[in-house]
């Protein structure tokens, strides 16, 4: 794991521990490592590693005070649509709850709105 990525996960885990001391840090770190591996080599438009986006999403979820499975889903939320790490792999490694959350987010992203007002 490169130094910037290690810094990202360490910072995220510090935030989790401060916000939710009973959270499963080992499971969250494992979700991060899976997401980082699944998105390896992918870049954002600005050239930064793609994993920065799932970490930012997970940070928002932490700030909302959500649970371990929600944080893991935030880290893994783009895996089903953007990588080879699919629903079954997520379910096998992190449980049905995390897999269903990730799948739900993926399905929401596929919705098409007929009017601009429906987007809000």
N, CA, C and O atoms as CSV, one atom per row, in Angstrom:
chain,resi,resn,atom,element,x,y,z
A,1,UNK,N,N,0.852,-1.174,0.000
A,1,UNK,CA,C,0.000,0.000,0.000
A,1,UNK,C,C,0.894,1.232,0.000
A,1,UNK,O,O,1.815,1.331,0.811
A,2,UNK,N,N,0.630,2.163,-0.897
A,2,UNK,CA,C,1.472,3.353,-0.984
A,2,UNK,C,C,1.228,4.261,0.210
A,2,UNK,O,O,0.196,4.161,0.873
A,3,UNK,N,N,2.181,5.152,0.483
A,3,UNK,CA,C,2.097,6.039,1.645
A,3,UNK,C,C,0.855,6.925,1.630
A,3,UNK,O,O,0.200,7.038,2.667
A,4,UNK,N,N,0.488,7.570,0.496
A,4,UNK,CA,C,-0.722,8.398,0.523
A,4,UNK,C,C,-1.972,7.579,0.846
A,4,UNK,O,O,-2.844,8.050,1.577
A,5,UNK,N,N,-2.071,6.346,0.306
A,5,UNK,CA,C,-3.233,5.522,0.575
A,5,UNK,C,C,-3.266,5.092,2.037
A,5,UNK,O,O,-4.327,5.101,2.661
A,6,UNK,N,N,-2.119,4.720,2.587
A,6,UNK,CA,C,-2.056,4.326,3.995
A,6,UNK,C,C,-2.498,5.497,4.866
A,6,UNK,O,O,-3.206,5.302,5.854
A,7,UNK,N,N,-2.093,6.694,4.514
A,7,UNK,CA,C,-2.481,7.888,5.250
A,7,UNK,C,C,-4.007,8.055,5.202
A,7,UNK,O,O,-4.625,8.382,6.216
A,8,UNK,N,N,-4.616,7.832,4.027
A,8,UNK,CA,C,-6.067,7.967,3.872
A,8,UNK,C,C,-6.815,7.007,4.786
A,8,UNK,O,O,-7.738,7.420,5.488
A,9,UNK,N,N,-6.434,5.740,4.790
A,9,UNK,CA,C,-7.147,4.760,5.602
A,9,UNK,C,C,-6.894,5.000,7.084
A,9,UNK,O,O,-7.803,4.833,7.897
A,10,UNK,N,N,-5.683,5.385,7.446
A,10,UNK,CA,C,-5.400,5.667,8.861
A,10,UNK,C,C,-6.234,6.840,9.355
A,10,UNK,O,O,-6.768,6.801,10.464
A,11,UNK,N,N,-6.348,7.885,8.537
A,11,UNK,CA,C,-7.165,9.042,8.904
A,11,UNK,C,C,-8.638,8.643,9.025
A,11,UNK,O,O,-9.319,9.039,9.971
A,12,UNK,N,N,-9.123,7.856,8.060
A,12,UNK,CA,C,-10.512,7.403,8.103
A,12,UNK,C,C,-10.778,6.598,9.376
A,12,UNK,O,O,-11.786,6.815,10.048
A,13,UNK,N,N,-9.882,5.675,9.705
A,13,UNK,CA,C,-10.071,4.850,10.896
A,13,UNK,C,C,-10.025,5.677,12.181
A,13,UNK,O,O,-10.735,5.366,13.137
A,14,UNK,N,N,-9.207,6.716,12.217
A,14,UNK,CA,C,-9.188,7.620,13.367
A,14,UNK,C,C,-10.541,8.314,13.514
A,14,UNK,O,O,-11.064,8.444,14.621
A,15,UNK,N,N,-11.099,8.754,12.395
A,15,UNK,CA,C,-12.418,9.394,12.412
A,15,UNK,C,C,-13.494,8.421,12.872
A,15,UNK,O,O,-14.372,8.781,13.657
A,16,UNK,N,N,-13.422,7.189,12.383
A,16,UNK,CA,C,-14.394,6.170,12.786
A,16,UNK,C,C,-14.302,5.949,14.290
A,16,UNK,O,O,-15.318,5.934,14.984
A,17,UNK,N,N,-13.092,5.780,14.787
A,17,UNK,CA,C,-12.911,5.499,16.208
A,17,UNK,C,C,-13.428,6.649,17.074
A,17,UNK,O,O,-14.007,6.413,18.134
A,18,UNK,N,N,-13.223,7.886,16.631
A,18,UNK,CA,C,-13.709,9.041,17.387
A,18,UNK,C,C,-15.230,9.124,17.357
A,18,UNK,O,O,-15.856,9.469,18.359
A,19,UNK,N,N,-15.823,8.809,16.209
A,19,UNK,CA,C,-17.271,8.931,16.027
A,19,UNK,C,C,-18.032,7.727,16.576
A,19,UNK,O,O,-19.108,7.865,17.156
A,20,UNK,N,N,-17.447,6.542,16.380
A,20,UNK,CA,C,-18.151,5.307,16.742
A,20,UNK,C,C,-17.142,4.295,17.289
A,20,UNK,O,O,-16.680,3.420,16.556
A,21,UNK,N,N,-16.801,4.412,18.578
A,21,UNK,CA,C,-15.775,3.538,19.155
A,21,UNK,C,C,-16.084,2.042,19.069
A,21,UNK,O,O,-15.172,1.222,19.170
A,22,UNK,N,N,-17.355,1.673,18.883
A,22,UNK,CA,C,-17.699,0.251,18.804
A,22,UNK,C,C,-17.644,-0.291,17.374
A,22,UNK,O,O,-17.927,-1.467,17.149
A,23,UNK,N,N,-17.281,0.557,16.409
A,23,UNK,CA,C,-17.200,0.112,15.017
A,23,UNK,C,C,-16.118,-0.957,14.857
A,23,UNK,O,O,-15.146,-0.997,15.611
A,24,UNK,N,N,-16.308,-1.811,13.867
A,24,UNK,CA,C,-15.366,-2.892,13.579
A,24,UNK,C,C,-14.283,-2.367,12.630
A,24,UNK,O,O,-14.441,-2.413,11.410
A,25,UNK,N,N,-13.196,-1.874,13.199
A,25,UNK,CA,C,-12.121,-1.265,12.411
A,25,UNK,C,C,-11.451,-2.281,11.490
A,25,UNK,O,O,-11.017,-1.934,10.392
A,26,UNK,N,N,-11.367,-3.517,11.930
A,26,UNK,CA,C,-10.744,-4.561,11.112
A,26,UNK,C,C,-11.561,-4.782,9.831
A,26,UNK,O,O,-10.992,-4.920,8.748
A,27,UNK,N,N,-12.882,-4.814,9.956
A,27,UNK,CA,C,-13.752,-5.004,8.794
A,27,UNK,C,C,-13.671,-3.802,7.854
A,27,UNK,O,O,-13.649,-3.965,6.634
A,28,UNK,N,N,-13.626,-2.597,8.421
A,28,UNK,CA,C,-13.522,-1.385,7.600
A,28,UNK,C,C,-12.195,-1.360,6.864
A,28,UNK,O,O,-12.157,-1.021,5.681
A,29,UNK,N,N,-11.110,-1.708,7.531
A,29,UNK,CA,C,-9.798,-1.757,6.862
A,29,UNK,C,C,-9.820,-2.793,5.739
A,29,UNK,O,O,-9.278,-2.544,4.663
A,30,UNK,N,N,-10.436,-3.945,5.975
A,30,UNK,CA,C,-10.528,-4.981,4.938
A,30,UNK,C,C,-11.327,-4.477,3.734
A,30,UNK,O,O,-10.969,-4.760,2.591
A,31,UNK,N,N,-12.408,-3.731,3.987
A,31,UNK,CA,C,-13.199,-3.162,2.884
A,31,UNK,C,C,-12.366,-2.163,2.100
A,31,UNK,O,O,-12.420,-2.131,0.871
A,32,UNK,N,N,-11.603,-1.355,2.803
A,32,UNK,CA,C,-10.706,-0.400,2.135
A,32,UNK,C,C,-9.687,-1.140,1.263
A,32,UNK,O,O,-9.477,-0.781,0.105
A,33,UNK,N,N,-9.067,-2.158,1.820
A,33,UNK,CA,C,-8.046,-2.897,1.071
A,33,UNK,C,C,-8.645,-3.558,-0.170
A,33,UNK,O,O,-8.008,-3.583,-1.223
A,34,UNK,N,N,-9.863,-4.094,-0.056
A,34,UNK,CA,C,-10.533,-4.690,-1.224
A,34,UNK,C,C,-10.850,-3.628,-2.267
A,34,UNK,O,O,-10.618,-3.831,-3.459
A,35,UNK,N,N,-11.378,-2.499,-1.818
A,35,UNK,CA,C,-11.704,-1.420,-2.754
A,35,UNK,C,C,-10.447,-0.891,-3.429
A,35,UNK,O,O,-10.444,-0.649,-4.636
A,36,UNK,N,N,-9.383,-0.711,-2.660
A,36,UNK,CA,C,-8.128,-0.208,-3.230
A,36,UNK,C,C,-7.580,-1.179,-4.269
A,36,UNK,O,O,-7.113,-0.763,-5.329
A,37,UNK,N,N,-7.638,-2.470,-3.964
A,37,UNK,CA,C,-7.158,-3.480,-4.915
A,37,UNK,C,C,-8.054,-3.521,-6.155
A,37,UNK,O,O,-7.561,-3.622,-7.278
A,38,UNK,N,N,-9.375,-3.444,-5.948
A,38,UNK,CA,C,-10.312,-3.508,-7.071
A,38,UNK,C,C,-10.155,-2.302,-8.004
A,38,UNK,O,O,-10.309,-2.429,-9.218
A,39,UNK,N,N,-9.852,-1.145,-7.437
A,39,UNK,CA,C,-9.717,0.088,-8.230
A,39,UNK,C,C,-8.267,0.381,-8.619
A,39,UNK,O,O,-7.969,1.444,-9.164
A,40,UNK,N,N,-7.374,-0.560,-8.338
A,40,UNK,CA,C,-5.944,-0.381,-8.661
A,40,UNK,C,C,-5.779,0.028,-10.117
A,40,UNK,O,O,-6.312,-0.618,-11.019
A,41,UNK,N,N,-5.040,1.101,-10.337
A,41,UNK,CA,C,-4.765,1.573,-11.688
A,41,UNK,C,C,-5.818,2.525,-12.241
A,41,UNK,O,O,-5.582,3.188,-13.252
A,42,UNK,N,N,-6.974,2.599,-11.593
A,42,UNK,CA,C,-8.003,3.548,-12.042
A,42,UNK,C,C,-7.679,4.939,-11.506
A,42,UNK,O,O,-7.224,5.098,-10.373
A,43,UNK,N,N,-7.921,5.932,-12.340
A,43,UNK,CA,C,-7.631,7.315,-11.958
A,43,UNK,C,C,-8.890,8.161,-12.087
A,43,UNK,O,O,-9.780,7.864,-12.885
A,44,UNK,N,N,-8.945,9.210,-11.294
A,44,UNK,CA,C,-9.995,10.205,-11.426
A,44,UNK,C,C,-9.604,11.145,-12.564
A,44,UNK,O,O,-8.470,11.102,-13.043
A,45,UNK,N,N,-10.518,11.976,-12.988
A,45,UNK,CA,C,-10.223,12.894,-14.102
A,45,UNK,C,C,-9.008,13.763,-13.835
A,45,UNK,O,O,-8.281,14.118,-14.763
A,46,UNK,N,N,-8.780,14.112,-12.559
A,46,UNK,CA,C,-7.639,14.966,-12.224
A,46,UNK,C,C,-6.334,14.187,-12.078
A,46,UNK,O,O,-5.298,14.764,-11.745
A,47,UNK,N,N,-6.382,12.874,-12.327
A,47,UNK,CA,C,-5.179,12.054,-12.276
A,47,UNK,C,C,-4.913,11.393,-10.939
A,47,UNK,O,O,-4.009,10.563,-10.838
A,48,UNK,N,N,-5.673,11.737,-9.909
A,48,UNK,CA,C,-5.490,11.115,-8.595
A,48,UNK,C,C,-6.007,9.680,-8.622
A,48,UNK,O,O,-6.863,9.344,-9.440
A,49,UNK,N,N,-5.495,8.838,-7.740
A,49,UNK,CA,C,-6.004,7.461,-7.661
A,49,UNK,C,C,-7.507,7.462,-7.352
A,49,UNK,O,O,-7.973,8.260,-6.538
A,50,UNK,N,N,-8.252,6.580,-7.993
A,50,UNK,CA,C,-9.706,6.555,-7.838
A,50,UNK,C,C,-10.145,6.307,-6.402
A,50,UNK,O,O,-11.201,6.785,-5.989
A,51,UNK,N,N,-9.352,5.569,-5.639
A,51,UNK,CA,C,-9.731,5.189,-4.267
A,51,UNK,C,C,-10.020,6.412,-3.396
A,51,UNK,O,O,-10.695,6.292,-2.373
A,52,UNK,N,N,-9.528,7.561,-3.778
A,52,UNK,CA,C,-9.787,8.788,-3.020
A,52,UNK,C,C,-11.291,9.050,-2.921
A,52,UNK,O,O,-11.773,9.513,-1.887
A,53,UNK,N,N,-12.034,8.756,-3.994
A,53,UNK,CA,C,-13.483,8.988,-3.985
A,53,UNK,C,C,-14.204,8.078,-2.982
A,53,UNK,O,O,-14.947,8.595,-2.149
A,54,UNK,N,N,-14.024,6.758,-3.019
A,54,UNK,CA,C,-14.700,5.926,-2.015
A,54,UNK,C,C,-14.322,6.290,-0.575
A,54,UNK,O,O,-15.160,6.200,0.322
A,55,UNK,N,N,-13.091,6.692,-0.350
A,55,UNK,CA,C,-12.682,7.101,0.995
A,55,UNK,C,C,-13.450,8.362,1.414
A,55,UNK,O,O,-13.880,8.473,2.562
A,56,UNK,N,N,-13.619,9.303,0.489
A,56,UNK,CA,C,-14.370,10.523,0.794
A,56,UNK,C,C,-15.834,10.196,1.103
A,56,UNK,O,O,-16.424,10.779,2.013
A,57,UNK,N,N,-16.409,9.275,0.354
A,57,UNK,CA,C,-17.789,8.847,0.612
A,57,UNK,C,C,-17.882,8.204,1.994
A,57,UNK,O,O,-18.802,8.495,2.759
A,58,UNK,N,N,-16.932,7.333,2.309
A,58,UNK,CA,C,-16.924,6.673,3.622
A,58,UNK,C,C,-16.799,7.702,4.748
A,58,UNK,O,O,-17.425,7.552,5.797
A,59,UNK,N,N,-16.010,8.722,4.537
A,59,UNK,CA,C,-15.835,9.779,5.551
A,59,UNK,C,C,-17.167,10.476,5.816
A,59,UNK,O,O,-17.495,10.750,6.971
A,60,UNK,N,N,-17.931,10.765,4.782
A,60,UNK,CA,C,-19.253,11.378,4.948
A,60,UNK,C,C,-20.160,10.441,5.757
A,60,UNK,O,O,-20.892,10.882,6.643
A,61,UNK,N,N,-20.100,9.156,5.441
A,61,UNK,CA,C,-20.913,8.162,6.151
A,61,UNK,C,C,-20.526,8.115,7.627
A,61,UNK,O,O,-21.391,7.998,8.495
A,62,UNK,N,N,-19.236,8.206,7.909
A,62,UNK,CA,C,-18.761,8.245,9.299
A,62,UNK,C,C,-19.323,9.486,9.993
A,62,UNK,O,O,-19.826,9.397,11.114
A,63,UNK,N,N,-19.240,10.633,9.335
A,63,UNK,CA,C,-19.736,11.881,9.919
A,63,UNK,C,C,-21.239,11.826,10.187
A,63,UNK,O,O,-21.738,12.502,11.087
A,64,UNK,N,N,-21.958,11.019,9.405
A,64,UNK,CA,C,-23.399,10.856,9.611
A,64,UNK,C,C,-23.690,9.939,10.796
A,64,UNK,O,O,-24.839,9.827,11.225
A,65,UNK,N,N,-22.665,9.287,11.324
A,65,UNK,CA,C,-22.830,8.418,12.480
A,65,UNK,C,C,-23.369,7.038,12.146
A,65,UNK,O,O,-23.939,6.369,13.008
A,66,UNK,N,N,-23.194,6.603,10.899
A,66,UNK,CA,C,-23.710,5.303,10.489
A,66,UNK,C,C,-22.788,4.169,10.935
A,66,UNK,O,O,-21.677,4.405,11.410
A,67,UNK,N,N,-23.264,2.948,10.777
A,67,UNK,CA,C,-22.599,1.766,11.310
A,67,UNK,C,C,-21.483,1.232,10.408
A,67,UNK,O,O,-21.230,1.740,9.316
A,68,UNK,N,N,-20.836,0.194,10.913
A,68,UNK,CA,C,-19.712,-0.433,10.215
A,68,UNK,C,C,-20.088,-0.874,8.806
A,68,UNK,O,O,-19.352,-0.602,7.858
A,69,UNK,N,N,-21.230,-1.554,8.654
A,69,UNK,CA,C,-21.611,-2.052,7.331
A,69,UNK,C,C,-21.837,-0.910,6.347
A,69,UNK,O,O,-21.505,-1.037,5.169
A,70,UNK,N,N,-22.395,0.199,6.814
A,70,UNK,CA,C,-22.605,1.354,5.937
A,70,UNK,C,C,-21.273,1.962,5.499
A,70,UNK,O,O,-21.121,2.374,4.349
A,71,UNK,N,N,-20.322,2.014,6.410
A,71,UNK,CA,C,-18.993,2.541,6.078
A,71,UNK,C,C,-18.322,1.635,5.052
A,71,UNK,O,O,-17.737,2.113,4.080
A,72,UNK,N,N,-18.409,0.330,5.271
A,72,UNK,CA,C,-17.835,-0.628,4.314
A,72,UNK,C,C,-18.495,-0.467,2.945
A,72,UNK,O,O,-17.815,-0.483,1.919
A,73,UNK,N,N,-19.815,-0.312,2.932
A,73,UNK,CA,C,-20.526,-0.134,1.663
A,73,UNK,C,C,-20.071,1.143,0.962
A,73,UNK,O,O,-19.953,1.172,-0.263
A,74,UNK,N,N,-19.818,2.188,1.730
A,74,UNK,CA,C,-19.303,3.425,1.139
A,74,UNK,C,C,-17.963,3.212,0.455
A,74,UNK,O,O,-17.714,3.744,-0.627
A,75,UNK,N,N,-17.111,2.434,1.090
A,75,UNK,CA,C,-15.804,2.143,0.497
A,75,UNK,C,C,-15.921,1.273,-0.754
A,75,UNK,O,O,-15.130,1.406,-1.688
A,76,UNK,N,N,-16.903,0.389,-0.763
A,76,UNK,CA,C,-17.049,-0.584,-1.852
A,76,UNK,C,C,-18.092,-0.172,-2.893
A,76,UNK,O,O,-18.360,-0.931,-3.824
A,77,UNK,N,N,-18.681,1.009,-2.750
A,77,UNK,CA,C,-19.878,1.350,-3.523
A,77,UNK,C,C,-19.707,1.364,-5.040
A,77,UNK,O,O,-20.695,1.195,-5.755
A,78,UNK,N,N,-18.525,1.552,-5.545
A,78,UNK,CA,C,-18.324,1.561,-7.001
A,78,UNK,C,C,-17.774,0.243,-7.537
A,78,UNK,O,O,-17.538,0.116,-8.738
A,79,UNK,N,N,-17.572,-0.721,-6.675
A,79,UNK,CA,C,-16.958,-1.979,-7.112
A,79,UNK,C,C,-17.826,-2.764,-8.089
A,79,UNK,O,O,-17.320,-3.267,-9.092
A,80,UNK,N,N,-19.123,-2.878,-7.814
A,80,UNK,CA,C,-19.977,-3.700,-8.672
A,80,UNK,C,C,-20.010,-3.170,-10.095
A,80,UNK,O,O,-19.933,-3.944,-11.050
A,81,UNK,N,N,-20.124,-1.848,-10.244
A,81,UNK,CA,C,-20.248,-1.302,-11.590
A,81,UNK,C,C,-18.912,-0.999,-12.270
A,81,UNK,O,O,-18.858,-0.920,-13.498
A,82,UNK,N,N,-17.856,-0.832,-11.517
A,82,UNK,CA,C,-16.592,-0.373,-12.106
A,82,UNK,C,C,-15.437,-1.361,-12.043
A,82,UNK,O,O,-14.364,-1.085,-12.580
A,83,UNK,N,N,-15.635,-2.519,-11.391
A,83,UNK,CA,C,-14.511,-3.446,-11.226
A,83,UNK,C,C,-15.006,-4.886,-11.391
A,83,UNK,O,O,-16.191,-5.127,-11.619
A,84,UNK,N,N,-14.093,-5.813,-11.274
A,84,UNK,CA,C,-14.424,-7.237,-11.343
A,84,UNK,C,C,-14.897,-7.781,-9.995
A,84,UNK,O,O,-15.337,-8.928,-9.915
A,85,UNK,N,N,-14.813,-6.972,-8.937
A,85,UNK,CA,C,-15.211,-7.377,-7.594
A,85,UNK,C,C,-16.716,-7.160,-7.473
A,85,UNK,O,O,-17.161,-6.041,-7.215
A,86,UNK,N,N,-17.498,-8.214,-7.654
A,86,UNK,CA,C,-18.940,-8.105,-7.760
A,86,UNK,C,C,-19.702,-8.404,-6.485
A,86,UNK,O,O,-19.125,-8.558,-5.408
A,87,UNK,N,N,-21.018,-8.482,-6.636
A,87,UNK,CA,C,-21.931,-8.704,-5.520
A,87,UNK,C,C,-21.547,-9.937,-4.701
A,87,UNK,O,O,-21.434,-9.856,-3.477
A,88,UNK,N,N,-21.347,-11.069,-5.363
A,88,UNK,CA,C,-21.045,-12.322,-4.639
A,88,UNK,C,C,-19.740,-12.223,-3.858
A,88,UNK,O,O,-19.646,-12.717,-2.735
A,89,UNK,N,N,-18.739,-11.588,-4.449
A,89,UNK,CA,C,-17.465,-11.427,-3.735
A,89,UNK,C,C,-17.655,-10.550,-2.499
A,89,UNK,O,O,-17.119,-10.843,-1.431
A,90,UNK,N,N,-18.419,-9.478,-2.653
A,90,UNK,CA,C,-18.682,-8.602,-1.508
A,90,UNK,C,C,-19.474,-9.361,-0.443
A,90,UNK,O,O,-19.159,-9.286,0.745
A,91,UNK,N,N,-20.492,-10.087,-0.873
A,91,UNK,CA,C,-21.314,-10.849,0.074
A,91,UNK,C,C,-20.482,-11.901,0.815
A,91,UNK,O,O,-20.608,-12.055,2.030
A,92,UNK,N,N,-19.645,-12.613,0.086
A,92,UNK,CA,C,-18.809,-13.654,0.706
A,92,UNK,C,C,-17.818,-13.086,1.705
A,92,UNK,O,O,-17.564,-13.688,2.749
A,93,UNK,N,N,-17.263,-11.936,1.387
A,93,UNK,CA,C,-16.218,-11.365,2.233
A,93,UNK,C,C,-16.772,-10.485,3.362
A,93,UNK,O,O,-16.213,-10.455,4.458
A,94,UNK,N,N,-17.883,-9.764,3.089
A,94,UNK,CA,C,-18.366,-8.770,4.054
A,94,UNK,C,C,-19.799,-8.990,4.539
A,94,UNK,O,O,-20.269,-8.277,5.425
A,95,UNK,N,N,-20.489,-9.967,3.969
A,95,UNK,CA,C,-21.840,-10.278,4.415
A,95,UNK,C,C,-22.914,-9.706,3.496
A,95,UNK,O,O,-22.668,-8.811,2.687
A,96,UNK,N,N,-24.110,-10.257,3.655
A,96,UNK,CA,C,-25.240,-9.878,2.808
A,96,UNK,C,C,-25.621,-8.414,2.996
A,96,UNK,O,O,-25.960,-7.737,2.025
A,97,UNK,N,N,-25.573,-7.923,4.212
A,97,UNK,CA,C,-25.956,-6.536,4.487
A,97,UNK,C,C,-25.114,-5.553,3.676
A,97,UNK,O,O,-25.657,-4.645,3.048
A,98,UNK,N,N,-23.800,-5.729,3.685
A,98,UNK,CA,C,-22.915,-4.842,2.935
A,98,UNK,C,C,-23.176,-4.989,1.432
A,98,UNK,O,O,-23.258,-3.994,0.712
A,99,UNK,N,N,-23.306,-6.229,0.967
A,99,UNK,CA,C,-23.549,-6.464,-0.460
A,99,UNK,C,C,-24.847,-5.808,-0.918
A,99,UNK,O,O,-24.902,-5.225,-2.001
A,100,UNK,N,N,-25.893,-5.901,-0.096
A,100,UNK,CA,C,-27.172,-5.295,-0.464
A,100,UNK,C,C,-27.100,-3.771,-0.461
A,100,UNK,O,O,-27.708,-3.123,-1.312
A,101,UNK,N,N,-26.368,-3.199,0.479
A,101,UNK,CA,C,-26.180,-1.750,0.485
A,101,UNK,C,C,-25.449,-1.295,-0.773
A,101,UNK,O,O,-25.853,-0.324,-1.413
A,102,UNK,N,N,-24.382,-1.990,-1.124
A,102,UNK,CA,C,-23.616,-1.644,-2.334
A,102,UNK,C,C,-24.492,-1.795,-3.569
A,102,UNK,O,O,-24.491,-0.929,-4.445
A,103,UNK,N,N,-25.236,-2.888,-3.641
A,103,UNK,CA,C,-26.113,-3.123,-4.781
A,103,UNK,C,C,-27.196,-2.041,-4.872
A,103,UNK,O,O,-27.537,-1.592,-5.966
A,104,UNK,N,N,-27.728,-1.631,-3.733
A,104,UNK,CA,C,-28.740,-0.578,-3.720
A,104,UNK,C,C,-28.206,0.738,-4.241
A,104,UNK,O,O,-28.882,1.430,-5.003
A,105,UNK,N,N,-27.002,1.087,-3.837
A,105,UNK,CA,C,-26.378,2.323,-4.323
A,105,UNK,C,C,-26.136,2.223,-5.825
A,105,UNK,O,O,-26.339,3.193,-6.554
A,106,UNK,N,N,-25.706,1.059,-6.284
A,106,UNK,CA,C,-25.474,0.854,-7.712
A,106,UNK,C,C,-26.774,1.041,-8.490
A,106,UNK,O,O,-26.786,1.677,-9.544
A,107,UNK,N,N,-27.853,0.493,-7.975
A,107,UNK,CA,C,-29.160,0.618,-8.642
A,107,UNK,C,C,-29.647,2.063,-8.641
A,107,UNK,O,O,-30.221,2.519,-9.630
A,108,UNK,N,N,-29.427,2.787,-7.550
A,108,UNK,CA,C,-29.815,4.198,-7.505
A,108,UNK,C,C,-29.090,4.997,-8.587
A,108,UNK,O,O,-29.670,5.882,-9.216
A,109,UNK,N,N,-27.828,4.676,-8.789
A,109,UNK,CA,C,-27.045,5.361,-9.819
A,109,UNK,C,C,-27.545,5.108,-11.227
A,109,UNK,O,O,-27.235,5.868,-12.145
A,110,UNK,N,N,-28.314,4.051,-11.404
A,110,UNK,CA,C,-28.834,3.709,-12.730
A,110,UNK,C,C,-30.177,4.372,-13.025
A,110,UNK,O,O,-30.656,4.318,-14.158
A,111,UNK,N,N,-30.795,5.000,-12.012
A,111,UNK,CA,C,-32.082,5.653,-12.233
A,111,UNK,C,C,-31.938,6.808,-13.204
A,111,UNK,O,O,-30.951,7.544,-13.176
A,112,UNK,N,N,-32.914,6.953,-14.044
A,112,UNK,CA,C,-32.960,8.075,-14.976
A,112,UNK,C,C,-34.167,8.919,-14.627
A,112,UNK,O,O,-35.263,8.392,-14.434
A,113,UNK,N,N,-33.977,10.213,-14.545
A,113,UNK,CA,C,-35.055,11.118,-14.194
A,113,UNK,C,C,-35.684,11.687,-15.454
A,113,UNK,O,O,-34.997,11.983,-16.431
A,114,UNK,N,N,-37.007,11.834,-15.416
A,114,UNK,CA,C,-37.703,12.372,-16.593
A,114,UNK,C,C,-37.769,13.887,-16.550
A,114,UNK,O,O,-37.891,14.529,-17.593
A,115,UNK,N,N,-37.689,14.477,-15.346
A,115,UNK,CA,C,-37.726,15.919,-15.195
A,115,UNK,C,C,-36.634,16.345,-14.241
A,115,UNK,O,O,-36.239,15.603,-13.342
A,116,UNK,N,N,-36.161,17.548,-14.454
A,116,UNK,CA,C,-35.103,18.052,-13.581
A,116,UNK,C,C,-35.550,18.104,-12.128
A,116,UNK,O,O,-34.742,17.848,-11.236
A,117,UNK,N,N,-36.817,18.428,-11.860
A,117,UNK,CA,C,-37.316,18.527,-10.495
A,117,UNK,C,C,-37.248,17.188,-9.777
A,117,UNK,O,O,-37.084,17.167,-8.558
A,118,UNK,N,N,-37.368,16.072,-10.483
A,118,UNK,CA,C,-37.337,14.765,-9.846
A,118,UNK,C,C,-35.973,14.435,-9.272
A,118,UNK,O,O,-35.852,13.540,-8.436
A,119,UNK,N,N,-34.957,15.137,-9.706
A,119,UNK,CA,C,-33.610,14.872,-9.224
A,119,UNK,C,C,-33.405,15.387,-7.799
A,119,UNK,O,O,-32.441,15.003,-7.137
A,120,UNK,N,N,-34.290,16.238,-7.329
A,120,UNK,CA,C,-34.097,16.844,-6.007
A,120,UNK,C,C,-35.073,16.363,-5.016
A,120,UNK,O,O,-35.036,16.782,-3.859
